């Protein structure tokens, strides 16, 4: 599975941050599976599909793969577009810390809601089967770690390798 092995392994063992010595996620009341791990598991396929997207459509008719349709970011796909959206909304320092090799800056669920907007957040929540509050809280825990692990040595991953890893993950979830 390549790029996503460590990411998925960390989630399966109870949450992000174990390998890096970071604190574990706090539980979300009533989340899928009864806690943050359940919410993260519900969000993971949606987020990875969003980040691996080659689409730049922000339209309401975007497919699950285009949920992150935040603009094409010069051909960088969903991950590059997402990072640009954080820059535009005033959270560039946060996004830069996730891509960089230093400590990841945390981001609040309220900031996530600002970056994604109400409609896009509702769309993500619907695809994950979570409430909007659970989704913004889950994304605030998940995105710093996911972006950090997908950008080793401070560089964006090869979009073809990321897309192949996401396709493999989707097959595993369906199996």
Secondary structure by P-SEA (a helix, b strand, c coil): ccccaaaaaaaaaccccccccccccccccccccccaaaaaaaaaaaaaaaaacccccccccccccccccccccccccaaaaaaaaaaaacaaaaaaaaacccbbbbbcaaaaaaaacaaaaaaaaaaacccaaaaaaaaaacaaaaaaaaccccccccaaaaaaaaaaaaaaaac
